């Protein structure tokens, strides 16, 4: 871990180094000037550990004579004094005075000459037989036998996986010294620290302290300096011989060998088909990080996510995770970053993030699909079947594959009426209504390329939606042969033009033509194509006969269909 650093201090004044005289140490406490005197001016509420002989300590001090004159101070050097206790590296009085101290404890110590520099003093600095006063603040304690200390103060109820060697993790931390001084924080940078564990990318103590953590767990890891930055510190913010305390919250965990995982599957009882590569899916999802942070949701947009699968339209992990799903299925897909958005991330997805998608499959189809027809009821007499040109009246319920109702003629209280094969309904419905008899009930499933396509119908039918129609045919009026809008039900009069031209002036106007055709239909001698506007049909028939467009038809213009194949009128 790269932390900002600390300037090494100049060599400390040798005041506190002992060239010990060997006198027996009196008991520390309050007493005469001939004895060591200790005043505990501040003791922290929590004191999990005190100094023992053999410990290494880091402390600040101010040294003065009884008259208040300062002779030395670690503060002036902007560096703590770092030393082993009880190993002869300090004057005897300081060796004794430090024992039993807590980190952040402050002591005022009076050391008599016999426990300091005695009758010799230190030339030019400490006069002979000087009583020394020290105002001491302890900042750090450790021992060469210390190990990494771990205190877990929060662990999530569910812990399916813990950090192992070679895992890649993303975590937040606050880094402090034992006295609580903050030296670094990922929170301040608003970016997690991302690293492999157990392969030497971290200081040894952090490598060890992270092992066994769960995503969501919070722990305090205390690391002695020989498992951190040692005697030299990091050359920036961390001084030499400093114990480090990391308050760590694990956000993410994966291994480069991980594949996707499928969890919490809820599969509907009826699953007639599962998705395959090349299918087109519509699904809802919530996308979160492993710590539960939401980064995207189709629900918030009130629109499904629609895509082909197995063809690289989505991240590789989702391409794989969406295979084998049923319509209506819910599942959780956990995607490691090398199958997601990688080291760079995307938008509000951090780099190297494990992604969790909770999906609900609404529908899917394949571009090669045709319609599906299931007949639920046929009457005993089902001999007359619908065909192109027939006029049909039917009821239907229209829904999506997930059961969402889109429309219903039953709710409207009236039938839907069309001429089959005339383009009045989507192609899939036109196909689904063929060869159906009156009274029959069937379900027709229509893929979007035979329905309303990618665009759908704004506010009514979603784009790329598979449609389900439950249909009951109520009435069928046989249509005319293909290409005809009017036919004769018997022999055609050889004097047809004269019959139409009632006033015998050799000219037939639209009014005469229309009156005659309607009379033939009324008498049963002729038939107009059902389901269309009768007046429009008659007008088109007249226009086709009026070949010169002068608004009247004469005998030379008048022809039957078998006489003029290009026209459909007679």
ROFIDO-511438 format. One record per residue (C-alpha): x, y, z; residue number from 1. Coordinates in nm, 2 decimals, decimal comma, m for minus. Last residue first. Layout:
REC     east    north       up   resi
REC        X        Y        Z    NUM
...
***
This chain:
REC     east    north       up   resi
REC    m6,78    m0,70    m6,27    570
REC    m6,54    m0,47    m6,08    569
REC    m6,21    m0,65    m6,07    568
REC    m6,03    m0,49    m6,36    567
REC    m5,72    m0,61    m6,55    566
REC    m5,89    m0,92    m6,68    565
REC    m6,12    m0,72    m6,91    564
REC    m6,37    m0,95    m7,09    563
REC    m6,38    m1,21    m6,81    562
REC    m6,43    m0,92    m6,57    561
REC    m6,73    m0,78    m6,76    560
REC    m6,70    m0,48    m7,00    559
REC    m6,87    m0,14    m7,04    558
REC    m6,66     0,11    m7,23    557
REC    m6,84     0,07    m7,57    556
REC    m7,18     0,07    m7,40    555
REC    m7,12     0,41    m7,25    554
REC    m7,02     0,49    m6,89    553
REC    m7,04     0,84    m6,75    552
REC    m6,82     1,07    m6,53    551
REC    m6,59     1,17    m6,82    550
REC    m6,30     0,95    m6,69    549
REC    m6,22     0,79    m7,02    548
REC    m6,24     0,44    m6,88    547
REC    m6,56     0,48    m6,68    546
REC    m6,58     0,11    m6,61    545
REC    m6,30     0,12    m6,35    544
REC    m6,46     0,43    m6,20    543
REC    m6,80     0,25    m6,17    542
REC    m6,64    m0,05    m5,99    541
REC    m6,45     0,19    m5,76    540
REC    m6,78     0,37    m5,67    539
REC    m6,95     0,04    m5,61    538
REC    m6,67    m0,07    m5,37    537
REC    m6,67     0,26    m5,19    536
REC    m7,05     0,25    m5,14    535
REC    m7,02    m0,10    m5,00    534
REC    m6,75    m0,01    m4,74    533
REC    m6,57    m0,34    m4,68    532
REC    m6,64    m0,63    m4,45    531
REC    m6,81    m0,86    m4,70    530
REC    m6,72    m0,85    m5,07    529
REC    m7,04    m0,75    m5,26    528
REC    m7,28    m1,02    m5,37    527
REC    m7,52    m1,04    m5,66    526
REC    m7,85    m1,21    m5,75    525
REC    m7,96    m1,21    m5,39    524
REC    m8,24    m0,96    m5,44    523
REC    m8,07    m0,70    m5,22    522
REC    m7,74    m0,76    m5,39    521
REC    m7,90    m0,71    m5,73    520
REC    m8,08    m0,39    m5,61    519
REC    m7,75    m0,26    m5,47    518
REC    m7,58    m0,30    m5,81    517
REC    m7,87    m0,13    m5,99    516
REC    m7,89     0,17    m5,76    515
REC    m7,51     0,22    m5,77    514
REC    m7,49     0,22    m6,16    513
REC    m7,79     0,46    m6,20    512
REC    m7,63     0,70    m5,94    511
REC    m7,29     0,67    m6,10    510
REC    m7,42     0,76    m6,45    509
REC    m7,49     0,52    m6,73    508
REC    m7,52     0,66    m7,08    507
REC    m7,70     0,52    m7,38    506
REC    m8,01     0,74    m7,32    505
REC    m8,22     0,44    m7,23    504
REC    m8,36     0,59    m6,91    503
REC    m8,29     0,26    m6,72    502
REC    m7,93     0,22    m6,84    501
REC    m7,85    m0,06    m6,59    500
REC    m8,08    m0,30    m6,77    499
REC    m7,94    m0,19    m7,11    498
REC    m7,58    m0,26    m6,99    497
REC    m7,67    m0,60    m6,87    496
REC    m7,85    m0,72    m7,19    495
REC    m7,69    m1,07    m7,18    494
REC    m7,81    m1,10    m6,82    493
REC    m7,54    m1,26    m6,60    492
REC    m7,63    m1,61    m6,49    491
REC    m7,64    m1,67    m6,12    490
REC    m7,48    m1,55    m5,79    489
REC    m7,30    m1,27    m5,96    488
REC    m6,98    m1,15    m5,80    487
REC    m6,85    m0,83    m5,65    486
REC    m6,51    m0,73    m5,49    485
REC    m6,32    m1,00    m5,68    484
REC    m5,94    m1,06    m5,69    483
REC    m5,95    m1,37    m5,47    482
REC    m6,29    m1,54    m5,48    481
REC    m6,54    m1,37    m5,26    480
REC    m6,56    m1,39    m4,88    479
REC    m6,76    m1,62    m4,66    478
REC    m6,91    m1,46    m4,36    477
REC    m6,78    m1,60    m4,04    476
REC    m6,92    m1,53    m3,69    475
REC    m6,82    m1,59    m3,33    474
REC    m6,46    m1,69    m3,34    473
REC    m6,31    m1,71    m2,98    472
REC    m5,95    m1,59    m2,94    471
REC    m5,70    m1,59    m2,66    470
REC    m5,42    m1,37    m2,80    469
REC    m5,06    m1,38    m2,66    468
REC    m4,81    m1,12    m2,78    467
REC    m4,43    m1,14    m2,78    466
REC    m4,29    m0,79    m2,72    465
REC    m4,01    m0,63    m2,92    464
REC    m4,13    m0,28    m2,83    463
REC    m4,39    m0,26    m2,56    462
REC    m4,76    m0,25    m2,66    461
REC    m4,99     0,02    m2,53    460
REC    m4,83     0,35    m2,45    459
REC    m4,66     0,38    m2,78    458
REC    m4,74     0,07    m2,99    457
REC    m4,44    m0,16    m3,04    456
REC    m4,13    m0,01    m3,20    455
REC    m3,92    m0,33    m3,22    454
REC    m4,20    m0,52    m3,41    453
REC    m4,57    m0,49    m3,36    452
REC    m4,66    m0,85    m3,44    451
REC    m4,50    m1,09    m3,68    450
REC    m4,15    m0,97    m3,60    449
REC    m4,27    m0,94    m3,24    448
REC    m4,34    m1,31    m3,20    447
REC    m4,71    m1,40    m3,20    446
REC    m4,87    m1,66    m2,96    445
REC    m5,22    m1,76    m3,07    444
REC    m5,45    m1,93    m2,82    443
REC    m5,77    m2,10    m2,96    442
REC    m6,14    m2,12    m2,92    441
REC    m6,37    m2,25    m3,20    440
REC    m6,73    m2,14    m3,21    439
REC    m6,72    m2,06    m3,58    438
REC    m6,44    m2,25    m3,75    437
REC    m6,07    m2,16    m3,78    436
REC    m5,86    m2,24    m4,08    435
REC    m5,69    m1,89    m4,06    434
REC    m5,71    m1,67    m3,75    433
REC    m5,35    m1,72    m3,64    432
REC    m5,21    m1,62    m3,98    431
REC    m5,39    m1,29    m3,98    430
REC    m5,29    m1,25    m3,61    429
REC    m4,93    m1,30    m3,70    428
REC    m4,95    m1,05    m3,99    427
REC    m5,08    m0,77    m3,77    426
REC    m5,45    m0,69    m3,84    425
REC    m5,64    m0,51    m4,12    424
REC    m5,40    m0,63    m4,38    423
REC    m5,67    m0,77    m4,61    422
REC    m5,59    m1,14    m4,55    421
REC    m5,90    m1,20    m4,33    420
REC    m6,16    m0,93    m4,35    419
REC    m6,19    m0,79    m4,00    418
REC    m6,43    m0,75    m3,71    417
REC    m6,34    m0,72    m3,34    416
REC    m6,64    m0,80    m3,13    415
REC    m6,81    m0,57    m2,88    414
REC    m6,85    m0,55    m2,50    413
REC    m6,54    m0,35    m2,44    412
REC    m6,42    m0,58    m2,16    411
REC    m6,49    m0,88    m2,39    410
REC    m6,29    m0,70    m2,66    409
REC    m5,99    m0,72    m2,44    408
REC    m5,66    m0,53    m2,44    407
REC    m5,31    m0,53    m2,29    406
REC    m5,33    m0,78    m2,00    405
REC    m5,00    m0,86    m1,84    404
REC    m4,97    m1,23    m1,82    403
REC    m4,59    m1,26    m1,84    402
REC    m4,61    m1,35    m2,20    401
REC    m4,79    m1,03    m2,28    400
REC    m5,16    m1,01    m2,31    399
REC    m5,45    m0,98    m2,57    398
REC    m5,79    m1,11    m2,48    397
REC    m6,00    m1,18    m2,78    396
REC    m6,36    m1,18    m2,93    395
REC    m6,43    m1,26    m3,29    394
REC    m6,62    m1,14    m3,60    393
REC    m6,47    m1,26    m3,93    392
REC    m6,53    m1,16    m4,29    391
REC    m6,37    m1,41    m4,52    390
REC    m6,12    m1,29    m4,79    389
REC    m5,84    m1,53    m4,70    388
REC    m5,98    m1,84    m4,53    387
REC    m6,18    m1,94    m4,23    386
REC    m6,29    m2,30    m4,20    385
REC    m6,64    m2,45    m4,26    384
REC    m6,63    m2,81    m4,14    383
REC    m6,62    m2,76    m3,77    382
REC    m6,94    m2,93    m3,67    381
REC    m6,88    m3,08    m3,33    380
REC    m6,76    m2,74    m3,20    379
REC    m6,38    m2,70    m3,15    378
REC    m6,22    m2,60    m2,82    377
REC    m5,87    m2,53    m2,68    376
REC    m5,68    m2,49    m3,00    375
REC    m5,31    m2,40    m2,95    374
REC    m5,15    m2,20    m3,23    373
REC    m4,78    m2,08    m3,22    372
REC    m4,67    m1,81    m3,46    371
REC    m4,33    m1,84    m3,63    370
REC    m3,99    m1,82    m3,46    369
REC    m3,68    m1,77    m3,67    368
REC    m3,61    m1,43    m3,50    367
REC    m3,60    m1,62    m3,17    366
REC    m3,82    m1,52    m2,88    365
REC    m3,80    m1,41    m2,52    364
REC    m4,03    m1,28    m2,25    363
REC    m4,05    m1,11    m1,91    362
REC    m3,74    m1,26    m1,75    361
REC    m3,69    m1,12    m1,40    360
REC    m3,33    m1,03    m1,31    359
REC    m3,13    m0,96    m1,00    358
REC    m2,79    m0,86    m1,13    357
REC    m2,49    m0,86    m0,91    356
REC    m2,17    m0,71    m1,03    355
REC    m1,81    m0,76    m0,90    354
REC    m1,62    m0,44    m0,94    353
REC    m1,26    m0,43    m1,09    352
REC    m1,31    m0,06    m1,19    351
REC    m1,61     0,12    m1,03    350
REC    m1,95     0,11    m1,19    349
REC    m2,09     0,47    m1,19    348
REC    m2,01     0,52    m1,56    347
REC    m1,80     0,21    m1,66    346
REC    m1,54     0,01    m1,49    345
REC    m1,17     0,04    m1,60    344
REC    m1,04    m0,28    m1,45    343
REC    m1,30    m0,50    m1,61    342
REC    m1,66    m0,41    m1,70    341
REC    m1,81    m0,75    m1,65    340
REC    m1,66    m1,09    m1,73    339
REC    m1,32    m0,99    m1,59    338
REC    m1,51    m0,80    m1,32    337
REC    m1,68    m1,11    m1,18    336
REC    m2,05    m1,15    m1,26    335
REC    m2,31    m1,26    m1,00    334
REC    m2,64    m1,35    m1,17    333
REC    m2,95    m1,36    m0,94    332
REC    m3,25    m1,54    m1,08    331
REC    m3,62    m1,48    m1,16    330
REC    m3,80    m1,69    m1,42    329
REC    m4,12    m1,56    m1,58    328
REC    m4,02    m1,70    m1,92    327
REC    m3,76    m1,97    m1,86    326
REC    m3,38    m1,91    m1,85    325
REC    m3,12    m2,14    m2,00    324
REC    m2,88    m1,87    m2,11    323
REC    m2,91    m1,54    m1,94    322
REC    m2,61    m1,59    m1,72    321
REC    m2,38    m1,65    m2,02    320
REC    m2,45    m1,33    m2,21    319
REC    m2,47    m1,16    m1,87    318
REC    m2,11    m1,26    m1,78    317
REC    m1,99    m1,17    m2,13    316
REC    m2,12    m0,81    m2,11    315
REC    m2,42    m0,75    m2,34    314
REC    m2,46    m0,75    m2,72    313
REC    m2,19    m1,01    m2,76    312
REC    m2,39    m1,27    m2,95    311
REC    m2,50    m1,51    m2,68    310
REC    m2,80    m1,31    m2,60    309
REC    m3,00    m1,07    m2,81    308
REC    m3,13    m0,77    m2,62    307
REC    m3,42    m0,59    m2,45    306
REC    m3,39    m0,42    m2,11    305
REC    m3,74    m0,37    m1,98    304
REC    m3,89    m0,03    m1,93    303
REC    m4,02     0,16    m1,63    302
REC    m3,69     0,35    m1,62    301
REC    m3,66     0,29    m1,24    300
REC    m3,75    m0,08    m1,31    299
REC    m3,46    m0,11    m1,55    298
REC    m3,23    m0,05    m1,26    297
REC    m2,87     0,07    m1,23    296
REC    m2,59     0,13    m0,99    295
REC    m2,75     0,01    m0,66    294
REC    m2,50    m0,04    m0,38    293
REC    m2,56    m0,38    m0,21    292
REC    m2,20    m0,44    m0,09    291
REC    m2,15    m0,68    m0,39    290
REC    m2,24    m0,40    m0,63    289
REC    m2,59    m0,37    m0,76    288
REC    m2,79    m0,41    m1,08    287
REC    m3,17    m0,44    m1,05    286
REC    m3,32    m0,61    m1,35    285
REC    m3,61    m0,64    m1,59    284
REC    m3,61    m0,87    m1,89    283
REC    m3,69    m0,88    m2,26    282
REC    m3,49    m1,14    m2,44    281
REC    m3,40    m1,21    m2,80    280
REC    m3,27    m1,56    m2,87    279
REC    m2,95    m1,61    m3,06    278
REC    m2,79    m1,83    m2,79    277
REC    m3,07    m2,02    m2,61    276
REC    m3,35    m1,94    m2,37    275
REC    m3,56    m2,21    m2,22    274
REC    m3,89    m2,34    m2,34    273
REC    m4,20    m2,51    m2,19    272
REC    m4,14    m2,39    m1,84    271
REC    m4,46    m2,44    m1,64    270
REC    m4,39    m2,45    m1,27    269
REC    m4,22    m2,11    m1,28    268
REC    m3,85    m2,10    m1,19    267
REC    m3,72    m1,90    m0,89    266
REC    m3,34    m1,91    m0,89    265
REC    m3,18    m1,76    m0,59    264
REC    m2,82    m1,79    m0,72    263
REC    m2,63    m1,82    m1,05    262
REC    m2,26    m1,78    m1,04    261
REC    m2,03    m1,63    m1,31    260
REC    m1,68    m1,77    m1,34    259
REC    m1,40    m1,71    m1,10    258
REC    m1,04    m1,78    m1,19    257
REC    m0,94    m1,41    m1,14    256
REC    m1,07    m1,44    m0,79    255
REC    m1,34    m1,21    m0,64    254
REC    m1,41    m0,99    m0,35    253
REC    m1,59    m0,65    m0,30    252
REC    m1,68    m0,40    m0,04    251
REC    m1,46    m0,49     0,26    250
REC    m1,47    m0,23     0,54    249
REC    m1,13    m0,18     0,71    248
REC    m1,02     0,03     1,01    247
REC    m0,64     0,00     0,98    246
REC    m0,41     0,06     1,27    245
REC    m0,04     0,09     1,21    244
REC     0,25     0,05     1,46    243
REC     0,53     0,28     1,37    242
REC     0,90     0,18     1,38    241
REC     0,99     0,44     1,12    240
REC     0,75     0,72     1,04    239
REC     0,46     0,69     0,81    238
REC     0,37     1,00     0,61    237
REC     0,63     0,99     0,34    236
REC     0,95     0,78     0,34    235
REC     0,74     0,47     0,40    234
REC     0,87     0,40     0,74    233
REC     1,25     0,33     0,77    232
REC     1,26     0,10     1,07    231
REC     0,97    m0,12     0,95    230
REC     0,70    m0,03     0,70    229
REC     0,45    m0,29     0,81    228
REC     0,51    m0,64     0,95    227
REC     0,81    m0,52     1,14    226
REC     0,61    m0,21     1,23    225
REC     0,34    m0,40     1,43    224
REC     0,00    m0,42     1,26    223
REC    m0,34    m0,36     1,41    222
REC    m0,63    m0,46     1,19    221
REC    m0,97    m0,33     1,29    220
REC    m1,26    m0,51     1,12    219
REC    m1,57    m0,44     0,92    218
REC    m1,74    m0,72     0,72    217
REC    m1,97    m0,63     0,42    216
REC    m1,80    m0,88     0,19    215
REC    m1,65    m1,14     0,42    214
REC    m1,30    m1,14     0,57    213
REC    m1,10    m1,46     0,61    212
REC    m0,76    m1,31     0,51    211
REC    m0,75    m0,93     0,53    210
REC    m0,51    m0,92     0,83    209
REC    m0,25    m1,14     0,68    208
REC    m0,19    m0,94     0,36    207
REC    m0,23    m0,63     0,58    206
REC     0,05    m0,75     0,81    205
REC     0,28    m0,84     0,52    204
REC     0,26    m0,49     0,35    203
REC     0,05    m0,53     0,04    202
REC     0,12    m0,64    m0,32    201
REC     0,31    m0,94    m0,19    200
REC     0,09    m1,22    m0,33    199
REC    m0,14    m1,27    m0,03    198
REC    m0,42    m1,04    m0,13    197
REC    m0,46    m0,88    m0,47    196
REC    m0,55    m0,51    m0,47    195
REC    m0,81    m0,23    m0,50    194
REC    m0,82     0,05    m0,24    193
REC    m1,17     0,21    m0,27    192
REC    m1,22     0,56    m0,40    191
REC    m1,37     0,86    m0,24    190
REC    m1,02     1,00    m0,18    189
REC    m1,11     1,09     0,18    188
REC    m1,28     0,75     0,22    187
REC    m0,95     0,58     0,11    186
REC    m0,80     0,73     0,42    185
REC    m0,44     0,80     0,52    184
REC    m0,22     0,92     0,82    183
REC    m0,49     0,96     1,08    182
REC    m0,35     1,01     1,43    181
REC    m0,54     0,77     1,67    180
REC    m0,25     0,72     1,92    179
REC    m0,18     0,37     1,77    178
REC    m0,12     0,53     1,43    177
REC    m0,41     0,56     1,19    176
REC    m0,52     0,43     0,85    175
REC    m0,89     0,46     0,76    174
REC    m1,00     0,20     0,51    173
REC    m1,23     0,12     0,22    172
REC    m1,21    m0,21     0,04    171
REC    m1,19    m0,37    m0,30    170
REC    m1,04    m0,72    m0,31    169
REC    m0,87    m0,95    m0,56    168
REC    m0,82    m1,31    m0,43    167
REC    m0,47    m1,46    m0,46    166
REC    m0,47    m1,60    m0,10    165
REC    m0,83    m1,63     0,03    164
REC    m1,09    m1,37     0,13    163
REC    m1,42    m1,52     0,26    162
REC    m1,73    m1,65     0,09    161
REC    m2,09    m1,72     0,17    160
REC    m2,10    m1,48     0,46    159
REC    m2,46    m1,41     0,55    158
REC    m2,55    m1,24     0,87    157
REC    m2,30    m0,96     0,80    156
REC    m2,00    m0,92     1,03    155
REC    m1,93    m0,61     1,23    154
REC    m1,68    m0,53     1,50    153
REC    m1,41    m0,77     1,39    152
REC    m1,09    m0,72     1,59    151
REC    m0,77    m0,85     1,43    150
REC    m0,42    m0,82     1,58    149
REC    m0,12    m0,90     1,36    148
REC     0,15    m1,06     1,57    147
REC     0,36    m0,93     1,85    146
REC     0,67    m1,11     1,97    145
REC     0,90    m0,82     1,87    144
REC     0,70    m0,60     2,10    143
REC     0,50    m0,29     2,03    142
REC     0,40     0,03     2,19    141
REC     0,31     0,37     2,03    140
REC     0,23     0,73     2,11    139
REC     0,33     0,78     2,47    138
REC     0,33     1,15     2,59    137
REC     0,61     1,24     2,84    136
REC     0,67     1,57     3,02    135
REC     1,02     1,50     3,16    134
REC     1,18     1,68     3,46    133
REC     1,55     1,62     3,54    132
REC     1,73     1,66     3,87    131
REC     2,09     1,76     3,80    130
REC     2,39     1,62     3,99    129
REC     2,64     1,74     3,73    128
REC     2,51     1,99     3,48    127
REC     2,33     1,86     3,17    126
REC     2,41     2,02     2,84    125
REC     2,77     2,15     2,81    124
REC     2,92     1,83     2,92    123
REC     2,66     1,57     3,01    122
REC     2,62     1,51     3,38    121
REC     2,91     1,37     3,58    120
REC     2,76     1,35     3,93    119
REC     2,47     1,15     3,81    118
REC     2,34     1,14     3,46    117
REC     1,98     1,01     3,54    116
REC     1,88     0,76     3,80    115
REC     2,14     0,90     4,05    114
REC     2,06     1,25     3,94    113
REC     1,69     1,22     4,05    112
REC     1,42     1,18     3,78    111
REC     1,10     1,38     3,81    110
REC     0,84     1,25     3,56    109
REC     0,52     1,41     3,43    108
REC     0,31     1,15     3,25    107
REC     0,07     1,17     2,96    106
REC    m0,11     0,85     2,84    105
REC    m0,19     0,84     2,47    104
REC    m0,08     0,48     2,45    103
REC    m0,08     0,34     2,80    102
REC     0,21     0,35     3,04    101
REC     0,29     0,07     3,28    100
REC     0,67     0,09     3,24     99
REC     0,77     0,43     3,10     98
REC     0,90     0,57     3,43     97
REC     1,14     0,28     3,50     96
REC     1,34     0,31     3,18     95
REC     1,32     0,68     3,22     94
REC     1,48     0,67     3,56     93
REC     1,74     0,42     3,45     92
REC     1,86     0,64     3,16     91
REC     1,76     0,48     2,84     90
REC     1,90     0,21     2,60     89
REC     1,97    m0,04     2,88     88
REC     1,73    m0,30     2,76     87
REC     1,44    m0,22     2,99     86
REC     1,24    m0,02     2,72     85
REC     1,33    m0,04     2,36     84
REC     1,36     0,30     2,18     83
REC     1,19     0,55     1,95     82
REC     1,18     0,92     2,04     81
REC     0,91     1,08     1,84     80
REC     0,99     1,32     1,56     79
REC     0,92     1,69     1,48     78
REC     1,27     1,76     1,60     77
REC     1,15     2,04     1,83     76
REC     0,87     1,81     1,94     75
REC     1,13     1,56     2,06     74
REC     1,24     1,82     2,32     73
REC     1,56     1,90     2,50     72
REC     1,72     2,13     2,77     71
REC     1,42     2,34     2,86     70
REC     1,46     2,57     3,16     69
REC     1,17     2,53     3,39     68
REC     1,36     2,59     3,72     67
REC     1,35     2,22     3,80     66
REC     1,54     2,15     3,47     65
REC     1,34     2,06     3,16     64
REC     1,29     1,78     2,91     63
REC     0,99     1,78     2,68     62
REC     0,88     1,44     2,55     61
REC     0,72     1,26     2,26     60
REC     0,69     0,88     2,26     59
REC     0,76     0,57     2,05     58
REC     0,80     0,25     2,24     57
REC     0,96    m0,09     2,19     56
REC     0,87    m0,34     2,46     55
REC     1,13    m0,54     2,64     54
REC     1,02    m0,43     2,99     53
REC     0,64    m0,37     2,98     52
REC     0,44    m0,08     2,85     51
REC     0,07    m0,10     2,89     50
REC    m0,21    m0,25     2,67     49
REC    m0,58    m0,23     2,62     48
REC    m0,60     0,11     2,79     47
REC    m0,94     0,27     2,72     46
REC    m1,05     0,57     2,91     45
REC    m0,72     0,75     2,84     44
REC    m0,49     0,85     3,13     43
REC    m0,38     1,21     3,16     42
REC    m0,15     1,38     3,42     41
REC    m0,01     1,06     3,57     40
REC     0,25     1,21     3,80     39
REC     0,57     1,00     3,85     38
REC     0,85     1,07     4,10     37
REC     1,18     0,88     4,10     36
REC     1,34     0,92     4,44     35
REC     1,62     1,14     4,58     34
REC     1,40     1,45     4,53     33
REC     1,16     1,31     4,80     32
REC     0,85     1,11     4,73     31
REC     0,57     1,05     4,48     30
REC     0,60     0,72     4,29     29
REC     0,85     0,48     4,13     28
REC     1,02     0,24     4,36     27
REC     1,40     0,31     4,39     26
REC     1,63     0,17     4,12     25
REC     1,96     0,02     4,23     24
REC     2,25     0,21     4,10     23
REC     2,42     0,07     3,79     22
REC     2,57     0,39     3,65     21
REC     2,41     0,34     3,31     20
REC     2,55     0,50     3,00     19
REC     2,20     0,56     2,92     18
REC     2,06     0,73     2,61     17
REC     1,82     1,00     2,71     16
REC     2,04     1,30     2,66     15
REC     2,19     1,16     2,34     14
REC     2,03     1,44     2,13     13
REC     1,84     1,28     1,85     12
REC     2,00     1,23     1,50     11
REC     1,80     1,44     1,26     10
REC     1,44     1,32     1,20      9
REC     1,34     1,12     0,89      8
REC     1,07     1,31     0,70      7
REC     0,73     1,13     0,68      6
REC     0,51     1,00     0,42      5
REC     0,22     0,95     0,19      4
REC     0,10     0,59     0,18      3
REC     0,14     0,34    m0,10      2
REC     0,00     0,00     0,00      1
***
